[in-house]
Amino acid sequence: MSGVNLSAETSKMFRVRKTCSKMLKNRGYNVADEDLNMTTETFRNQFGEDPSRDSISLLVEKPDRGPEDQLFVFFPDDDKVGVKTLKFYCTRMKEANVTTAIVVVKEKLTSFAKAAVKEMSNFNYRMEFFRDAELLVDITEHKLVPQHVLLTSEQKVQLLERYRLKPSQLPRIQVTDPIARYYGLKHHQVVKIIRPSETAGRYITYRICIGS
């Protein structure tokens, strides 16, 4: 990281956005190298000394999938995000034909906004929420967090057939688990967990995501 000094708020925005970029990369999205390797100096040059949070939004897509698998990341300026802001984001999503978004909030949602999110899900719009504090560091870079790999639907079927298992027989990971949220896991998706082993080199387990 360069030696450029940023204000406390701008420094936080830089760290949160960079963690978001890494998280999206780990989810399989195309993320520009300049976002993944951004320094405080390049952040300031691109967004200014005191940027608005709305100006640092992201739009990414998965390789070879195109517009049907895009994702927005929004950073609202509001201390408590309400219905008006979410409706504005929903309009942007409709205009861009994007159905999934991550909303990174300073503090929390209002109770009315939480109800609005549930209503949006009925129209196939999915919004995930993170607080700034949850994205100041990348949790997957902690030495105690093993590698997680999301299985495709085909890989999941092959796994269950190979070991003659029913989905209910797999160990579980709750959809609210920090790692499940980081990877955007959905109900009944399966992750492969790879841990180092002194005897075997690596030790592999599987977990199925439970919750809605």
N, C-alpha and C positions, 0 to 999 in steps of 0.2 A: 504494500500500500504506500502511496506517495505521502509526502509530508505536508500536503495542503491542509490547512485548518478550516474546518467547517463549524457552523453553529451546532449546538447540541441537538436541536431538532432536525437540522439538515443531515447531520451525521447519522442520526437514527434512521431517517428515510433512506439514506444510502445503504445502510446495513440490511434493512428490511427488504428493500428491492433486490439486493444481491442474493439474499437467501431465497427469495421467491424465484429468481432466475434459476438457481441451482435445483430447487424443488421441482420446477417445471421440466428441467432437463432430466431429472430422475424419474419423472412420470412418462418420459418418452416423447416430449414435445421438442420441436426444433427451437433452439434458443441461440441467438446470435452470440458469437464469441465475445464481442465487445460488452455484452450484458453480463456474461459469466465472469469475465476478467476485469470488470470495471474497477477503476481506482477512484479515490476521492477527487483527484484532479480531473479525470475524464467525466465524472458525475457532475462536477461544478461546471465544466466547459459545456456540457450538453444541456443541463437544466438550470444553471444559474446559481448565484449565491444563496438565494432564499426562494426555492421553487415551491409552487403549489403542489399539493399531493396529487391532484387530478392530472398534473402534467407528466407524471412518471408512470402512467398506466402502461400495461403490456397487452399485446395480442399475439398469440402463438398458435401453431397448428402442428399436427403430428405428421411425420414423413409419409409421403405417398397417400395421404388421406385427404388433404386439401380442406376446403371450407366446411365439409360436414363434420370435422373434428377439430374445431378451433376453440380457444378458450381466452377470455378476457381476464385481466387482473386489474381491479379498480382500487384506488386509494382515496376514499372520501375525506374531505377536510373536516367534516362534522365531528365534534367530540362524541356525540351520541347520534348514530345514524338512524334516520327516520324513514317513513314510507315514501316521502317525496323523492329522496335521493335514490332509493331502490327502484322506484318507477322510472326515473330518468335512466338508470343503468339498463333496466329491462327494455326501454325504448331503443337504446343504443344496440343492444343485443339483437333485437328484432330487425333493425335496419341493416345490421351486418350478417344476419342469418346465423348467429351464434347462440347456442342454447346453454352453454356452461360458463360460469364465471366464479372467480375467487374475489371476495371483497375483504380487504385488509383494513380493519377499523382501529381507531385510536383506543377506544375504550370498549363500547358495546353497542348493541342494537336497542332501540326502544321496544316496548312490548307490542306496539302496533306494527312495527317493522317485522318482528318475528312472525306475527300472524300473516303479514303480507307475503313472506317467504314461502309459507306453507301453501298459500293460494297460488303463487307462481308455479309451484311444483306440479299443480294440477294441469298446467298448460305446457308441461315438459320443459320448463326453465329451471335449471339447477344452479343454486348459489351456495358456495362454501364460504365460511367466515373464519378469519384468523384475527387475533389481536396483534398489534405491533410487538408486544412483549414476547409473543410466541415465535416470532420470526427474527429476533435479533441475532440468533445463532442457528446454524444448521444442525439439527439434532442428529442427523445421520453421520455427522463427522466425529461424534463422540466415540471414544475407543471402546466403550461398553455396548454400543449399538451394533448388532451384526448386520450384514448385508441382506436386504430384502429384495426379492424379484417377483413381480406380479406375473402369474401364469395367464396365458391366453385361454379362451374357452376350450380350445382343442387340447391344450396341455393339461387342463384340469380333468377333462374326460379321460385322457390317457393315464393320468396319475391314479384316478379312482379305479379304472379297469385293471391296471398293473397290480395294485395291491388289494383288489376286490373289496373296496371300501364304499360305504355310503357317505355322502357329504357330512352327515351328522356325526360320523365317527372321527372326523378330523378335529384336532385341537382348534380352539377358537381364538379369534382376536376381535374385540369389540370395535364397531365402527367409530366409536368415540376415543379409541386409543390414539395417543399422539402420533405413533407411527402410521396407523391406518389413515389418519387425517392428512398426514404429510403426503402420502402416496395417493390420496383421494380414493381409497378403497370403497367399493360398493358391496351391498349385501350379497353374500354367497360367492364373492370373488376369493381366489386362493392365492396366497403368497408363499414363495419358497424362501426359507430363512437359512442363510449359510454362515456357520460359526467356525472359527478356527479350532482345530483339534490337535493336540500334541501327538496322538497316536495315529490318527487316520489322515491328518492333513487338514481335513475340513469335515464338519458334521452338518448334515442337512435335515431340516424338519419342514413341515408344512402347516399352515394355519388357514382356516376359512373365516372370512369376515362375516360377523353377525350384527344385525341392527339395520335401521333405516335412516 
